[in-house]
C-alpha cells in the first residue's frame, strides 16, 4: 500500500477515484476520494490556493484533487495528521496552527491525543504576543493526558496562548474547547520578572458562542487565564467543569493583580469549576470578573484566592450591566466575597447573591491593603449607580483575623436603589453592616434597604447607616449574640432626610445591650418612622406606696427616646409580690416624663426601693 507522500508527492500509483493509503505522518490507513469541488460546493481550479494551504485533508495530485473521506463520515481528525507529535524538545506550534486553520475551514473536530505538545515560538502573524490564533468554527477535543506546554522561551514576556485578537480585528464565532486536556503555562520556568505583563491563556476578544469544558489549566504566572470580550463585542460564553490551579507563581511586586476569568461579555456562564490558588493568589487573585449582563457564577469551588467575584461596569465596556446571579458556590478566601465597582456614567443592577458558603482568613504578615474587610459584599463609590442588589441565604465565616483588621459583614459606600440583605449567617463579623462614604466623600441615597433575619455569632455593632437620604428601610428579626453586656447603639442611623424607617423584633442572645437604638431628631420628627427597640437596665426607682394604693414610677431615659404616641413596655428585673406593674404606657412627647402606674395590691405599706432596674421596650 502506498503512503500519502508516495501517492501525492512522488505521483506513484494510478489516479483512481478512490484510494486507500498509509498516512506518512501517523502510519494510519486513510481513504481519499477524487473531487472537483471544495467542501462548500464551489469548484476547484488548477493551483487552487485553498488546497495548497491545506495539503492534509484536501490534497493535490498533478492537476487533480482528492479529499480525506473523514469530511463525509466521522469529521474527526487528530492533530498528528498535520505533523504535530509528542515532544519535550521540538516546537509544535506551526503544526497546531495549521490544524486550527484547516479544521475550522472544513468543519472538522480536531483531536489532541495523549502526548506532550511543546510550544516555544510566537505566531508569525500580527499582533505581537499571539502564540496560537483562534478561528471561527474551531472545534477542539483533548483526550486524556494530552498536554500543551509552554517553553521557558516565554519567561518574562507577554503572550496570549489562544488568541481571538487577530490582525484585522474581525469577530469570530462558534469555538469549542472540550475534554480532559492539560494546559501547562510553564510557570516553573516562565514568570513575570521585569514588569506586570499581559500574559493570558485564552483571549476570546470578539468571539461569540464559546464553550470551554473540562480542561485543566495550570502552572502559570498570568494576568488572566481566560478573558472574553472586547469593548462591546463578543458574547454567549460557557466555562464549565474546568480546574484552574496555581496560575500565579511569581511575586506580588510584579504580578499584583490576577483574575482567572475576565468576562466582558453578555451571557457568560461559569459553573461547576474548581479554582485552586496559593499564597500569592490569596493576596492578588480574583476567581471571576463580570463586566457584562445576563451572567452567572454557580456551583463553583474557590480555594486560596483573595476574592471570589468582582462585578464592574465601565462606559468604555458595556456601561450598564444587569441580571447577574452568584449562587451555590463554596469558597475559602482572604477577602470580601463579592466586590462592586460602577464607574462614572455606568450602572449595575439586578444582582442576586444566594446560597454561597464562604470561609475567610487573614494572611499572616500582610497589611489591611491585602486582607480587606472579609465581608459578604462591598459596594464601592466610583461615580456610577446601583439598583436592586439582593444577598440571601449565604454563610460567611471568618476563620481567624490577625491584627487590628476590620470585620464588617458588608461595606456599602454608595447609594443603592433597592438593597436586601436577609437570611444570612455571619460568624466573626463583629462590626455588622456599614453604610458610609468612601473615596468621593459623598454619602449615598437609599430608596429601600432591608436587613432581615440575619444571624451573627458575636458583634459589638449590627448596623451603622450613614446616608444623605433614606426613603424606606427595614431592620428586623435579626438574631445576634453580643460580645459584651451594656453595648450602646447596636443600630445607628444618621441622615438629614428619613422618609420611613422601621426597626423591630431583633433578638439578642447571651448578653444584653444597654441601648439598642437611639433615634435621631430627624427620625423622631416623622411618625411614619417606627422602631421597636430595647433600653436595658434602666433605673426605675419605686416610691413608698400605701396599702391598696398606687403611684407612678418614672424610668430615667433621655429625650431621644420620647415621642408623642410612642408605646412603652416595662419589664422589671426583680418581681415584687406586693406590686402590680401596669406594663404599658404611652408617650406624652417633648421632654415630658414617661410614667408607669404601679398598684400596691396588699394591705401593708410598700417601702420605697431606689435600686430597681427594668428593661424598657420602646415602640415608636
KARA-V198568 format. One record per pair of residues at least 4 apart in sequence whose C-alpha atoms are under 7 Angstrom apart, sorted by the first residue. I is the first residue (numbers start at 1). J is the second residue. Records with the same first field share a line. If there is no record, write none. Layout:
I = J + J
//
This chain:
1 = 21 + 22
2 = 6 + 7 + 21 + 22
3 = 7 + 21 + 22 + 23 + 24
4 = 8 + 21 + 22 + 23 + 24
5 = 9 + 10 + 24
6 = 10 + 11 + 12
7 = 11 + 12 + 13
8 = 60 + 61
11 = 61
17 = 33 + 34
18 = 32 + 33 + 34
19 = 31 + 32 + 33
20 = 29 + 30 + 31 + 32
21 = 29 + 30 + 31
22 = 27 + 28 + 29 + 30
23 = 27 + 28 + 29 + 30
25 = 80 + 81 + 83
26 = 80 + 81
31 = 68 + 69
32 = 66 + 67 + 68 + 69
33 = 66 + 67 + 68 + 69
34 = 65 + 66 + 67
35 = 65 + 66 + 67
36 = 43 + 44 + 65
37 = 41 + 42 + 43 + 44
38 = 42 + 43 + 44
39 = 106
44 = 48
46 = 63
48 = 52
49 = 53
50 = 54
51 = 55 + 58 + 59 + 60
54 = 58 + 102
55 = 59
56 = 82
57 = 67 + 68
58 = 66 + 67 + 68
59 = 65 + 66 + 67
60 = 64 + 65 + 66
61 = 65
69 = 73
70 = 74 + 75 + 76
71 = 75
75 = 108 + 109
76 = 108 + 109 + 110 + 111
77 = 108 + 109 + 110 + 111
78 = 110 + 111 + 112
79 = 84 + 96 + 99 + 110 + 111 + 112
80 = 84 + 85
82 = 95 + 99
83 = 95
84 = 92 + 95 + 96
85 = 117
86 = 115 + 116 + 117
87 = 116 + 117 + 118
88 = 116 + 118
89 = 118
90 = 118
91 = 118 + 119 + 120
92 = 96 + 117 + 118 + 119
93 = 97 + 119 + 121
94 = 98
95 = 99
96 = 100
97 = 101 + 132 + 133
98 = 102
99 = 103
100 = 104 + 135 + 138
101 = 105 + 135
102 = 106
103 = 107 + 108 + 109 + 110 + 138
104 = 108 + 135 + 136 + 137 + 138
107 = 137
109 = 139 + 140
110 = 139 + 140 + 141
111 = 140 + 141 + 142
112 = 141 + 142 + 143 + 146
113 = 142 + 143 + 146
114 = 143 + 144 + 145 + 146
115 = 145 + 146 + 147
116 = 146 + 147 + 148
117 = 147 + 148 + 149
118 = 148 + 149 + 150 + 151
119 = 149 + 150 + 151
120 = 150 + 151 + 153
121 = 131
122 = 129 + 130 + 131
123 = 130 + 131 + 132
126 = 166 + 167
127 = 166 + 167
129 = 158 + 159 + 160
130 = 159 + 160 + 161 + 163
131 = 159 + 160 + 161 + 162
132 = 161 + 162 + 163
133 = 162 + 163 + 164
134 = 162 + 163 + 164
135 = 172
136 = 172 + 173 + 174 + 175
137 = 173 + 174 + 175
138 = 174 + 175 + 176
139 = 175 + 176 + 177
140 = 176 + 177 + 178
141 = 177 + 178 + 179
142 = 146 + 178 + 179 + 180 + 181
143 = 179 + 180 + 181
144 = 180 + 181
145 = 181
146 = 181 + 182
147 = 181 + 182 + 183
148 = 182 + 183 + 184
149 = 183 + 184 + 185 + 186
150 = 184 + 185 + 186
151 = 186
152 = 186 + 189 + 190
154 = 190
155 = 189 + 190 + 191
156 = 190 + 191 + 192 + 193 + 194
157 = 197
158 = 197 + 198 + 199
159 = 198 + 199 + 200
160 = 199 + 200 + 201 + 202 + 203
161 = 200 + 201 + 202
162 = 201 + 202 + 203
163 = 202 + 203 + 204
164 = 203 + 204 + 205 + 206 + 207
165 = 169 + 205
166 = 170
171 = 206 + 207
172 = 206 + 207 + 208
173 = 207 + 208 + 209
174 = 208 + 209 + 210
175 = 209 + 210 + 211
176 = 210 + 211 + 212
177 = 211 + 212 + 213
178 = 212 + 213 + 214 + 215
179 = 213 + 214 + 215
180 = 214 + 215
181 = 215 + 216
182 = 215 + 216 + 217
183 = 216 + 217 + 218
184 = 217 + 218 + 219
185 = 218 + 219 + 220
186 = 190 + 219 + 220
187 = 191 + 219 + 220 + 221 + 249
188 = 219
191 = 221 + 249 + 250
192 = 196 + 197 + 221 + 250 + 254 + 255
193 = 254
195 = 254
196 = 254 + 255
198 = 223
199 = 222 + 223 + 224
200 = 222 + 223 + 224 + 225 + 226
201 = 224 + 225 + 226
202 = 225 + 226 + 227
203 = 226 + 227 + 228
204 = 227 + 228 + 229
205 = 228 + 229 + 230 + 234
206 = 229 + 230 + 233 + 234
207 = 229 + 234 + 235
208 = 234 + 235 + 236
209 = 235 + 236 + 237
210 = 236 + 237 + 238
211 = 237 + 238 + 239
212 = 238 + 239 + 240
213 = 239 + 240 + 241 + 242
214 = 240 + 241 + 242
215 = 242 + 243
216 = 242 + 243 + 244
217 = 243 + 244 + 245
218 = 244 + 245 + 246 + 247
219 = 245 + 246 + 247
220 = 246 + 247 + 248 + 249
221 = 247 + 248 + 249 + 250
222 = 247 + 248 + 258
223 = 257 + 258 + 259
224 = 258 + 259 + 260 + 261 + 262
225 = 260 + 261
226 = 260 + 261 + 262
227 = 261 + 262 + 263
228 = 262 + 263 + 264 + 265
229 = 233 + 234 + 235 + 263 + 264 + 265
230 = 234 + 264
231 = 316 + 317 + 318
232 = 317 + 318
234 = 265
235 = 265 + 266 + 267
236 = 266 + 267 + 268
237 = 267 + 268 + 269
238 = 268 + 269 + 270
239 = 269 + 270 + 271
240 = 270 + 271 + 272 + 273
241 = 271 + 272 + 273
242 = 273 + 274
243 = 273 + 274 + 275
244 = 274 + 275 + 276
245 = 275 + 276 + 277
246 = 276 + 277 + 278
248 = 280 + 281
250 = 255
251 = 255 + 280
252 = 256 + 280
256 = 284
257 = 284 + 285
258 = 284 + 285 + 286
259 = 285 + 286 + 287 + 288 + 289
260 = 286 + 287 + 288
261 = 287 + 288 + 289
262 = 288 + 289 + 290
263 = 268 + 289 + 290 + 291 + 292
264 = 290 + 291 + 292
265 = 291 + 292
266 = 292 + 293 + 294 + 295
267 = 293 + 294 + 295
268 = 295 + 296
269 = 295 + 296 + 297
270 = 296 + 297 + 298
271 = 297 + 298 + 299 + 300
272 = 298 + 299 + 300
273 = 300 + 301
274 = 300 + 301 + 302
275 = 287 + 301 + 302 + 303
276 = 302 + 303 + 304
277 = 281 + 282 + 303 + 304 + 305
278 = 282 + 304
279 = 283 + 304
280 = 284
281 = 285 + 304 + 305 + 306
282 = 304 + 305 + 306 + 333 + 334
283 = 305 + 306 + 370
284 = 306
285 = 305 + 306 + 307
286 = 305 + 306 + 307 + 308 + 309
287 = 305 + 307 + 308 + 309
288 = 308 + 309 + 310
289 = 309 + 310 + 311
290 = 310 + 311 + 312
291 = 311 + 312 + 313 + 318
292 = 318 + 321
293 = 321 + 322 + 323 + 324
294 = 322 + 323 + 324
295 = 323 + 324 + 325
296 = 324 + 325 + 326
297 = 325 + 326 + 327
298 = 326 + 327 + 328 + 329
299 = 327 + 328 + 329
300 = 329 + 330
301 = 329 + 330 + 331
302 = 308 + 330 + 331 + 332
303 = 331 + 332 + 333
304 = 332 + 333
305 = 333 + 334
306 = 333 + 334 + 335
307 = 333 + 334 + 335 + 336 + 337
308 = 337 + 338
309 = 337 + 338 + 339
310 = 338 + 339 + 340
311 = 339 + 340 + 341
312 = 340 + 341 + 342
313 = 318 + 319 + 320 + 321 + 341 + 342 + 343 + 346 + 347 + 348
314 = 318 + 319 + 342 + 343 + 346
315 = 319 + 345 + 346
319 = 346 + 347
320 = 346 + 347 + 348
321 = 347 + 348 + 349
322 = 348 + 349 + 350 + 351
323 = 349 + 350 + 351
324 = 350 + 351 + 352
325 = 351 + 352 + 353
326 = 352 + 353 + 354
327 = 353 + 354 + 355 + 356
328 = 354 + 355 + 356
329 = 356 + 357
330 = 356 + 357 + 358
331 = 357 + 358 + 359
332 = 358 + 359 + 360
333 = 359 + 360 + 361
334 = 360 + 361 + 362 + 371 + 374
335 = 360 + 371 + 372 + 373 + 374
336 = 372 + 373 + 374 + 375 + 376 + 377 + 378
337 = 375 + 376 + 377
338 = 376 + 377 + 378
339 = 377 + 378 + 379
340 = 378 + 379 + 380
341 = 379 + 380 + 382
342 = 346 + 347 + 348 + 382 + 383 + 384 + 385
343 = 382 + 383 + 384
344 = 382 + 383 + 384
345 = 384
346 = 384 + 385
347 = 384 + 385 + 386
348 = 385 + 386 + 387
349 = 386 + 387 + 388 + 389
350 = 387 + 388 + 389
351 = 388 + 389 + 390
352 = 389 + 390 + 391
353 = 390 + 391 + 392
354 = 391 + 392 + 393 + 394
355 = 392 + 393 + 394
356 = 394 + 395
357 = 394 + 395 + 396
358 = 395 + 396 + 397
359 = 396 + 397 + 398 + 399
360 = 374 + 397 + 398 + 399
361 = 398 + 399 + 400 + 401
362 = 371 + 400 + 401 + 402
363 = 371
364 = 402
366 = 370 + 371
367 = 371
368 = 372 + 405
373 = 406 + 407 + 408
374 = 407 + 408
375 = 407 + 408 + 409 + 410
376 = 396 + 409 + 410
377 = 410 + 411
378 = 410 + 411 + 412
379 = 411 + 412 + 413 + 414
380 = 412 + 413 + 414
381 = 413 + 414 + 438 + 439 + 440
386 = 415 + 416 + 417
387 = 416 + 417 + 418
388 = 417 + 418 + 419
389 = 418 + 419 + 420
390 = 419 + 420 + 421
391 = 420 + 421 + 422
392 = 421 + 422 + 423 + 424
393 = 422 + 423 + 424
394 = 424 + 425
395 = 424 + 425 + 426
396 = 425 + 426 + 427
397 = 426 + 427 + 428
398 = 427 + 428
401 = 405
407 = 429 + 430 + 431
408 = 429 + 430 + 431 + 432 + 433 + 434
409 = 429 + 432 + 433
410 = 433 + 434
411 = 433 + 434 + 435
412 = 434 + 435 + 436
413 = 435 + 436 + 437 + 438
414 = 437 + 443 + 444
415 = 444 + 445 + 446
416 = 445 + 446
417 = 446 + 447 + 448
418 = 447 + 448 + 449
419 = 448 + 449 + 450
420 = 449 + 450 + 451
421 = 450 + 451 + 452
422 = 451 + 452 + 453 + 454
423 = 452 + 453 + 454
424 = 454 + 455
425 = 454 + 455 + 456
426 = 455 + 456 + 457
427 = 456 + 457
428 = 457 + 458
429 = 459
430 = 458 + 459 + 460 + 461
431 = 459 + 460 + 461 + 462
432 = 459 + 461 + 462 + 463
433 = 462 + 463 + 464
434 = 463 + 464 + 465
435 = 464 + 465 + 466
436 = 443 + 465 + 466 + 467
437 = 441 + 442 + 443
443 = 466 + 467 + 468
444 = 467 + 468
445 = 467 + 468 + 469 + 470
446 = 469 + 470 + 471
447 = 470 + 471 + 472
448 = 471 + 472 + 473
449 = 472 + 473 + 474
450 = 473 + 474 + 475
451 = 474 + 475 + 476
452 = 475 + 476 + 477 + 478
453 = 476 + 477 + 478 + 479
454 = 478 + 479
455 = 478 + 479 + 480
456 = 479 + 480 + 481
457 = 480 + 481
458 = 480 + 481 + 482 + 483
459 = 481 + 482 + 483
460 = 482 + 483 + 487 + 490
461 = 490 + 491
462 = 490 + 491
463 = 490 + 491 + 492
464 = 491 + 492 + 493
465 = 492 + 493 + 494
466 = 493 + 494 + 495
467 = 494 + 495
468 = 495 + 496 + 497
469 = 495 + 496 + 497 + 498
470 = 497 + 498 + 499
471 = 498 + 499 + 500
472 = 499 + 500 + 501
473 = 500 + 501 + 502
474 = 501 + 502 + 503
475 = 502 + 503 + 504
476 = 503 + 504 + 505 + 506
477 = 504 + 505 + 506 + 507
478 = 506 + 507
479 = 506 + 507 + 508
480 = 507 + 508 + 509
481 = 508 + 509 + 510 + 511
482 = 508 + 509 + 510 + 511
484 = 511
485 = 511 + 512 + 513
486 = 512 + 513 + 514
487 = 513 + 514 + 515
488 = 513 + 514 + 515 + 516
489 = 515 + 516 + 517 + 518
490 = 516 + 517
491 = 516 + 517
492 = 517
496 = 522
497 = 522
498 = 522 + 523
500 = 528 + 529
501 = 529 + 530
502 = 529 + 530 + 531
503 = 530 + 531 + 532
504 = 531 + 532 + 533
505 = 532
508 = 512
512 = 536
513 = 536
514 = 535 + 536 + 537
515 = 534 + 535 + 536
516 = 533 + 534 + 535
517 = 533
518 = 560 + 561
519 = 523 + 524 + 560 + 561
520 = 524 + 560
521 = 525
523 = 529
524 = 563
530 = 619 + 620
531 = 619 + 620
532 = 617 + 618 + 619 + 620
533 = 617 + 618 + 619
534 = 615 + 616 + 617 + 618
535 = 615 + 616 + 617
536 = 614 + 615 + 616
537 = 613 + 614 + 615
538 = 555 + 556 + 613 + 614 + 615
539 = 555 + 556 + 612 + 613 + 614
540 = 553 + 554 + 555 + 556 + 612 + 613 + 614
541 = 553 + 609 + 610 + 611 + 612
542 = 553 + 608 + 609 + 610
543 = 608 + 609
544 = 606 + 607 + 608
545 = 549 + 550 + 551 + 600 + 605 + 606 + 607
546 = 600 + 604 + 605 + 606
547 = 600 + 602 + 603 + 604 + 605
548 = 600 + 601 + 602 + 603
549 = 599 + 600
550 = 597 + 598 + 599 + 600
551 = 597 + 598 + 599
552 = 595 + 596 + 597 + 598
553 = 595 + 596 + 597
554 = 593 + 594 + 595 + 596
555 = 594
557 = 561
559 = 591
562 = 587 + 589 + 590
563 = 587 + 588 + 589 + 590
564 = 587 + 588 + 589
565 = 586 + 587 + 588
566 = 586 + 587 + 619 + 620
567 = 584 + 585 + 586 + 587 + 618 + 619 + 620
568 = 584 + 585 + 586 + 616 + 617 + 618 + 619
569 = 583 + 584 + 585 + 616 + 617 + 618
570 = 583 + 584 + 614 + 615 + 616 + 617
571 = 614 + 615 + 616
572 = 613 + 614 + 615
573 = 613 + 614
578 = 600 + 601 + 602
579 = 598 + 599 + 600 + 601
580 = 598 + 599 + 600 + 601
581 = 597 + 598 + 599
582 = 596 + 597 + 598
585 = 596
587 = 594
588 = 592
600 = 606
//
